[in-house]
Structure formats: C-alpha cells, structure tokens
Amino acid sequence: MIMIVPTIGMAVYLTYVNRMVSSELWHNLAVVFWICANSVWMFGEFYLNDGTRPWAKVFFLMGLVSILYHYLISEPFWKQKPKLT
C-alpha cells in the first residue's frame, strides 16, 4: 500500500513532462487513470470488503475514454500523416 503514492506521483510526473506530445499525453493519462483504478480496487479488497469496485470502474473507464479520445478525435487512426522524407 505504501507504493501507491510514489507510483501515481511518477505517472503524473511523466504525463506532465510529456504533455507537449499528444500521443504521449493521452497514453500517459490513461496509465495514470489505470494505476488509480488498480490502487482503489486493491485498497477496497484489502480493507473495505471489496466496496470500492464501482469507483475503480470509473477510473478504468476514464483511462479507456482518454485512449479513445486520442485515437478517434485527437489523432484519428484512419487519417494518414504525411511522411517527411
């Protein structure tokens, strides 16, 4: 349990450092949400008789939404970027 705060802190730091690159931002943001989801889920299973699962699902979905936003809106996967030669 003691590793939750440094892990989330490092994920947030990496997200902040790479915020200028869109793909890095959205992927790292999804990682932050997924680490939060796993932390909430783990805490709930250890201490609250699995009572935090609905909150964990919210974080998992937020991670999924950030990935979907990146691939469908921010940089749609079906649009080809021009190759620099």
Residue frames as qw, qx, qy, qz and C-alpha x, y, z in Angstrom:
[[0.000, 0.883, 0.470, 0.000, 0.00, 0.00, 0.00],
 [0.346, -0.740, 0.070, 0.573, 2.90, 2.33, 0.64],
 [0.394, -0.097, 0.567, 0.717, 3.88, 2.24, -3.05],
 [0.281, 0.733, 0.613, 0.095, 0.61, 3.73, -4.30],
 [0.026, -0.944, -0.078, 0.319, 1.54, 7.40, -3.79],
 [0.264, -0.582, 0.518, 0.569, 5.02, 7.25, -5.41],
 [0.406, 0.202, 0.800, 0.393, 3.68, 5.20, -8.33],
 [0.218, 0.836, 0.503, 0.039, 0.85, 7.62, -9.04],
 [0.169, -0.880, 0.104, 0.431, 3.21, 10.54, -8.49],
 [0.363, -0.330, 0.647, 0.584, 5.70, 9.22, -11.03],
 [0.346, 0.468, 0.749, 0.316, 2.92, 8.55, -13.56],
 [0.076, 0.938, 0.307, -0.144, 1.59, 12.10, -13.13],
 [0.285, -0.726, 0.338, 0.527, 5.13, 13.49, -13.45],
 [0.394, -0.036, 0.739, 0.545, 5.75, 11.57, -16.69],
 [0.259, 0.719, 0.629, 0.143, 2.41, 12.77, -18.02],
 [0.068, -0.944, -0.080, 0.314, 3.32, 16.36, -17.20],
 [0.366, -0.528, 0.510, 0.572, 6.80, 16.10, -18.73],
 [0.262, 0.066, 0.795, 0.543, 5.46, 14.63, -21.99],
 [0.295, 0.638, 0.557, -0.444, 2.34, 16.80, -22.25],
 [0.190, 0.634, -0.275, -0.698, 3.50, 18.56, -25.44],
 [0.175, 0.162, -0.870, -0.432, 3.33, 15.35, -27.49],
 [0.673, -0.098, -0.047, -0.732, -0.33, 14.46, -27.95],
 [0.826, 0.010, -0.544, -0.148, 0.10, 10.70, -28.17],
 [0.421, 0.123, -0.697, 0.567, 2.32, 10.64, -25.07],
 [0.276, -0.195, 0.320, -0.885, -0.10, 12.83, -23.14],
 [0.766, -0.100, -0.125, -0.622, -3.17, 10.68, -23.78],
 [0.798, 0.052, -0.597, 0.061, -1.42, 7.35, -23.28],
 [0.306, 0.155, -0.639, 0.688, 0.24, 8.51, -20.06],
 [0.439, -0.202, 0.201, -0.852, -3.05, 9.95, -18.83],
 [0.854, -0.084, -0.361, -0.364, -4.67, 6.56, -19.41],
 [0.636, 0.106, -0.662, 0.382, -1.86, 4.94, -17.42],
 [0.062, -0.224, 0.476, -0.848, -2.46, 7.37, -14.54],
 [0.687, -0.155, -0.006, -0.710, -6.16, 6.50, -14.52],
 [0.864, 0.017, -0.488, -0.121, -5.46, 2.77, -14.67],
 [0.417, 0.167, -0.672, 0.588, -2.94, 2.92, -11.83],
 [0.323, -0.196, 0.339, -0.862, -5.52, 4.85, -9.79],
 [0.812, -0.079, -0.247, -0.523, -8.15, 2.24, -10.64],
 [0.762, 0.065, -0.621, 0.169, -5.91, -0.62, -9.58],
 [0.176, 0.213, -0.586, 0.762, -4.97, 1.21, -6.39],
 [0.534, -0.180, 0.161, -0.810, -8.59, 1.91, -5.46],
 [0.865, -0.016, -0.395, -0.311, -9.56, -1.68, -6.26],
 [0.612, 0.145, -0.669, 0.396, -6.66, -3.11, -4.24],
 [0.074, -0.227, 0.491, -0.838, -7.39, -0.85, -1.26],
 [0.690, -0.137, -0.020, -0.710, -11.05, -1.87, -1.34],
 [0.854, 0.018, -0.509, -0.102, -10.26, -5.58, -1.46],
 [0.481, 0.162, -0.654, 0.561, -7.78, -5.35, 1.42],
 [0.070, -0.023, -0.529, 0.846, -9.65, -3.03, 3.76],
 [0.424, 0.132, 0.153, -0.883, -13.25, -2.42, 2.71],
 [0.554, 0.196, 0.792, -0.167, -14.61, -5.85, 1.80],
 [0.316, 0.206, 0.685, 0.623, -14.42, -5.05, -1.94],
 [0.105, 0.776, 0.528, -0.328, -16.58, -1.95, -1.52],
 [0.021, -0.707, 0.185, 0.682, -14.64, 0.31, -3.88],
 [0.498, 0.146, 0.739, 0.430, -15.14, -1.64, -7.09],
 [0.319, 0.833, 0.448, 0.067, -17.63, 0.91, -8.56],
 [0.099, -0.932, 0.177, 0.302, -15.06, 3.69, -8.02],
 [0.473, -0.351, 0.667, 0.457, -12.36, 1.59, -9.62],
 [0.507, 0.485, 0.664, 0.257, -14.59, 1.07, -12.66],
 [0.157, 0.965, 0.149, -0.152, -14.89, 4.85, -13.04],
 [0.241, -0.757, 0.472, 0.383, -11.10, 5.19, -13.21],
 [0.530, 0.008, 0.766, 0.363, -10.81, 2.29, -15.67],
 [0.413, 0.729, 0.534, 0.113, -13.42, 3.91, -17.90],
 [0.003, 0.958, -0.088, -0.273, -11.68, 7.29, -17.71],
 [0.392, -0.470, 0.658, 0.439, -8.49, 5.60, -18.95],
 [0.488, 0.333, 0.756, 0.283, -10.40, 3.96, -21.76],
 [0.253, 0.907, 0.326, -0.088, -12.04, 7.27, -22.70],
 [0.148, -0.837, 0.325, 0.416, -8.65, 9.02, -22.85],
 [0.413, -0.173, 0.773, 0.449, -7.32, 6.36, -25.25],
 [0.392, 0.597, 0.684, 0.150, -10.47, 6.51, -27.35],
 [0.091, 0.945, 0.100, -0.297, -10.27, 10.29, -27.46],
 [0.263, -0.616, 0.539, 0.510, -6.72, 10.12, -28.72],
 [0.331, -0.019, 0.841, 0.428, -7.40, 7.58, -31.47],
 [0.249, 0.624, 0.725, 0.150, -10.81, 8.86, -32.56],
 [0.045, 0.963, 0.264, -0.040, -10.67, 12.65, -32.09],
 [0.321, -0.824, 0.270, 0.381, -7.21, 14.00, -31.30],
 [0.066, 0.524, -0.722, -0.447, -5.30, 11.98, -33.91],
 [0.874, 0.191, 0.178, -0.409, -7.75, 9.76, -35.79],
 [0.591, -0.295, 0.710, 0.244, -6.12, 6.48, -36.74],
 [0.667, 0.496, 0.538, 0.143, -7.70, 6.46, -40.20],
 [0.294, 0.954, -0.066, -0.015, -6.05, 9.73, -41.26],
 [0.854, 0.071, 0.000, 0.516, -2.53, 9.25, -42.56],
 [0.232, -0.869, 0.121, 0.420, 0.08, 11.81, -41.62],
 [0.637, 0.740, -0.212, 0.038, 2.26, 12.95, -44.50],
 [0.887, -0.224, 0.043, 0.402, 5.64, 11.25, -44.42],
 [0.017, -0.944, 0.271, 0.187, 8.63, 13.53, -44.15],
 [0.925, 0.150, 0.139, 0.321, 11.42, 12.47, -46.47]]
